[in-house]
Amino acid sequence: MTVTAWWRQFRAREGNGMPQTNGHAWQGWAPMAHASATLTLPSTDAHLCFTAAVTVQARWRGSEPAPETLIDIAREGITRRAETVSRQRSLTESQRVHAELNTVLLDWGQVGSTPVESRGHCTSVQADPHLVEAVAGREQAAAREQAASWRVTERVRHTDQLCGLLLDPLRATATWFLDNPDKPGDLVGVARQFQQLRGLLEAEKREETVGGLLDEFLVGSDPAVRVWLAGVARKVFEQYGRQDLAARLGNVEELRADDRTDS
């Protein structure tokens, strides 16, 4: 008996032409379909999108005949799964998105509450080169600004440490000796110099003011914090009729914006 003849005999057995399996008529292999699709997937910036070429596979698990919209339902399921990946990536990470899509879409997954299952294979992920260049520039600028902020913060911290030492001759002398352990004979002279220096600095030390504290707070602060504080100050000036100060504040903001543009 040939394989073809055996197969026909197998399908023609009892159960309305279907073989019996545990008392239930076998329904045959699950209907499947596949199609190519082009998906528009959002990046971390929702209005900037990737374009992904994907092969969609659909499988019907229902008891009724598969609907004509089988592949459309499967494509919707693939799109939802793909978006969970793309939303976590910048537009500059097309290759990373490509690899992660093939990982996420590898297995069959049910589409919502439907009897449809889908899986896919991503063949390419692309993005507009001009937008990628713009996003890369923005990321580089943000990285430079963050690095500059760290440098300013470190300099302020180091300056505060030095201020504390200069006003504390004992600690200043001990710190000097740690760096110069081979010069114990100079300790007395160094201690006297630090004592004299403290006297000079304390005489010149200015009283704390609100403006001085705000200036110190703004050094190295995030630009968004400075913009927010400037807005608060403007409202206060205008509320108490000091339009002149509000205008001067606007001039200061414009100068800072010009400095950032030039840099």
C-alpha positions in Angstrom: 0.0 0.0 0.0 1.4 3.4 -1.0 1.6 6.2 1.6 -1.1 8.1 -0.3 -3.5 5.2 -0.2 -2.8 4.7 3.5 -3.5 8.4 4.2 -6.8 8.3 2.4 -7.8 5.2 4.3 -6.8 6.7 7.6 -8.9 9.8 7.0 -11.9 7.8 5.8 -12.2 5.8 9.0 -15.1 6.0 11.5 -16.4 9.3 12.9 -17.9 10.9 9.8 -14.7 10.4 7.9 -12.4 11.4 10.8 -10.5 9.0 13.1 -11.6 8.8 16.7 -9.3 10.1 19.4 -10.3 9.4 23.0 -14.0 9.4 22.0 -13.7 12.7 20.1 -13.5 13.2 16.3 -10.1 14.5 15.3 -10.6 17.9 13.7 -7.4 17.8 11.5 -4.4 20.1 11.6 -5.0 23.6 12.8 -5.5 25.9 9.7 -2.5 28.2 9.2 -1.6 31.2 7.2 1.3 33.6 6.7 1.9 37.0 5.1 4.5 39.7 5.0 3.7 43.0 6.9 5.3 46.4 7.4 4.8 47.6 11.0 5.2 51.2 12.2 6.6 50.9 15.8 7.0 53.7 18.3 10.4 54.3 19.9 10.9 55.9 23.4 9.8 59.1 21.7 6.3 58.0 20.7 6.2 60.4 17.7 9.4 59.0 16.3 8.9 55.5 14.8 10.8 52.5 13.5 9.7 50.7 10.3 9.9 46.9 10.7 9.4 44.3 8.0 7.9 41.2 9.5 6.7 37.8 8.3 3.5 37.0 10.2 2.3 33.4 10.8 -1.3 32.7 12.0 -2.8 29.6 13.5 -6.5 29.0 14.1 -7.5 27.2 17.3 -11.3 27.6 17.1 -13.9 24.9 16.5 -15.5 26.8 13.7 -13.9 27.4 10.3 -11.1 30.0 10.4 -12.3 33.5 9.5 -11.1 35.4 6.4 -9.5 38.0 8.8 -7.2 35.4 10.4 -4.0 37.0 9.2 -5.3 40.5 10.2 -5.9 39.3 13.7 -2.5 37.7 13.8 -0.9 40.9 12.6 -2.5 42.9 15.4 -1.2 40.4 17.9 2.3 40.7 16.4 2.1 44.5 16.4 1.2 44.6 20.1 4.1 42.3 21.1 6.5 44.2 18.9 5.5 47.6 20.5 6.5 46.3 23.9 10.0 46.1 22.6 10.3 49.2 20.5 8.9 51.5 23.1 12.0 50.8 25.3 14.5 51.8 22.6 15.8 55.0 21.1 15.6 55.6 17.4 19.4 55.1 17.3 19.0 51.4 18.3 17.5 49.8 15.2 19.9 46.8 15.3 19.0 46.1 18.9 15.3 46.3 18.2 15.7 43.9 15.2 17.4 41.3 17.5 14.9 41.7 20.3 11.9 41.4 18.0 13.0 38.1 16.7 13.4 36.9 20.3 10.0 38.1 21.4 8.1 37.0 18.3 9.7 33.5 18.1 7.0 31.6 20.0 3.3 31.2 19.3 1.2 33.6 21.4 -2.5 33.9 21.7 -4.0 37.1 20.3 -6.2 38.6 23.0 -9.2 36.4 23.9 -9.5 35.1 20.3 -8.7 31.5 19.2 -5.9 32.9 17.0 -2.3 32.3 17.7 0.5 34.2 16.0 4.3 34.4 15.7 6.6 36.2 13.5 10.1 36.7 12.0 11.6 40.2 11.6 13.7 40.7 8.5 14.6 44.3 9.0 14.2 47.4 11.2 14.8 50.8 9.7 14.4 54.5 10.8 14.6 57.8 8.9 18.3 58.7 8.8 17.7 62.4 9.3 15.6 61.6 12.5 18.3 59.2 13.7 20.9 61.9 13.3 18.8 64.4 15.2 18.2 61.9 18.0 21.9 61.0 18.2 22.8 64.7 18.4 20.3 65.2 21.2 21.6 62.2 23.1 25.2 63.4 22.8 24.2 66.9 24.0 22.5 65.4 27.0 25.5 63.3 27.8 27.8 66.3 27.6 25.5 68.4 29.8 25.3 65.6 32.3 29.1 65.3 32.4 29.5 69.0 32.8 27.0 68.9 35.7 29.0 66.2 37.4 32.2 68.3 37.0 30.6 71.4 38.5 29.1 69.3 41.4 32.5 67.8 42.1 34.2 71.2 42.0 31.7 72.7 44.4 32.1 69.7 46.7 35.9 70.1 46.6 35.7 73.8 47.2 33.5 73.2 50.3 36.0 70.8 51.6 38.8 73.3 51.2 36.7 76.1 52.9 36.2 73.8 55.8 40.0 73.1 56.1 41.0 76.7 55.8 38.7 77.6 58.7 40.0 74.7 60.8 43.8 75.0 61.3 44.0 71.7 63.2 42.5 69.7 60.3 44.3 71.7 57.7 47.7 71.1 59.4 46.9 67.3 59.8 46.0 67.1 56.1 49.2 68.9 55.1 51.2 66.4 57.3 49.5 63.4 55.6 50.8 64.7 52.3 54.2 65.6 53.7 55.1 63.0 56.4 58.9 63.5 55.8 58.7 67.2 57.0 57.8 67.1 60.7 60.0 70.1 61.4 57.8 72.3 59.3 54.6 71.5 61.3 54.8 74.4 63.7 55.3 77.0 60.9 52.5 75.5 58.8 50.1 75.4 61.8 50.9 79.1 62.4 50.2 80.0 58.8 46.9 78.2 58.9 45.9 80.0 62.1 46.8 83.4 60.6 44.9 82.5 57.4 41.8 81.6 59.4 41.8 84.9 61.1 42.0 86.7 57.7 39.2 84.6 56.2 36.9 84.9 59.2 37.2 88.7 59.1 36.3 88.6 55.4 33.5 86.0 55.7 30.2 87.4 54.5 26.9 86.9 56.3 24.6 84.4 54.6 21.9 85.9 52.5 18.9 84.4 50.7 20.3 85.5 47.3 23.6 83.9 48.1 22.0 80.6 49.1 19.9 80.6 45.9 23.1 81.2 43.8 24.8 78.3 45.5 21.8 76.1 44.9 21.6 76.9 41.2 25.3 76.1 40.6 25.3 72.8 38.8 21.5 72.4 39.0 19.5 70.8 36.2 18.3 73.4 33.6 14.7 72.4 34.3 15.2 73.4 37.9 16.5 76.8 36.9 13.6 77.4 34.5 11.1 76.5 37.2 12.8 78.7 39.8 12.9 81.6 37.4 9.2 81.2 36.7 8.4 81.3 40.5 10.6 84.4 40.9 8.8 86.2 38.0 5.4 85.5 39.5 6.5 86.9 42.9 8.0 90.0 41.3 4.8 90.7 39.3 2.5 89.9 42.2 4.2 92.7 44.3 4.4 95.2 41.4 8.1 94.8 40.6 7.8 94.7 36.9 11.3 96.1 36.6 12.7 93.0 38.4 10.6 90.7 36.2 12.0 92.4 33.1 15.6 92.1 34.3 15.0 88.4 35.1 13.9 87.9 31.5 17.1 89.5 30.3 19.2 87.1 32.4 17.3 84.1 31.0 17.9 85.3 27.4 21.6 85.7 28.1 21.9 82.2 29.6 20.0 80.8 26.6 22.5 82.5 24.3 25.4 81.1 26.2 24.0 77.6 25.9 23.5 78.1 22.1 27.0 79.4 21.6 28.5 76.5 23.6 
